[in-house]
Amino acid sequence: MKKLPIFLLLIVIIGLTFSCKTEKAKPLIEANNVDADSLTAGDTTVYGVMIDGGMNSIVLLTDVGDTLVYIQHPDDSIDVVKGGKLEGDRFAIIGYKEYGDLILRNAINLTSLLGNWTSIDKDFEIKEGGKIVSNNHAERNAWTSWKIYNGKLVLSKDTFEILTLNDSMALENQNGIFMFNRKTKR
């Protein structure tokens, strides 16, 4: 009689062990497969126009019509806003949520990015709509398109982190840091 409860308990444990399905753990963030054909598939950047902002915040009217308030983290030691803040300028923002607030991780002023840029070997114009026009016709491998993807600047096939953006632009990738100056019209 004493062996019957132990035997039943053993059968229950074996039954539970074999009835559990062995599933792979699901990722916390799933890839965006809805528009996998799109050039922006998987892009986590929020795009919109700055409608207001202060020293440590940006109020963004997004392309989908939402109004979002992003604030700078008080412990940030580097400037996360590249290109300055001006109402009416178009922005690309990467942010995260902390304690219910949207925090800026990276904000690129797309209006400031547009224009003519020069370096020792490059002379090009970044235009609206993702087009780049090379002003140096002898340049090999000239960039022809641009976009922001996950907070990084993609120039044709080259991807860069924007370090600074004002009258000069510093871009960094695995090949080094590249400096450009804004070309003024004569």
Buried (B, 14 or more C-beta within 10 A) or exposed (E): EEEEEEEEEEEEEEEEEEEEEEEEEEEEEEEEEEEEEEEBEEBBBBBBBBEEBEEEBBBBBBEEEEEBEBBBBEEEEEEBBBBEBEEEBBBBBBBEEEEEEBBBBBBBBBBBBBBBBBBEEBBBBBBEEEEBEBBEEEEEEBBEBBBBBBBBBBBEEBBBBBBBBEEEBBBEBEEEEBEBEBBEEE
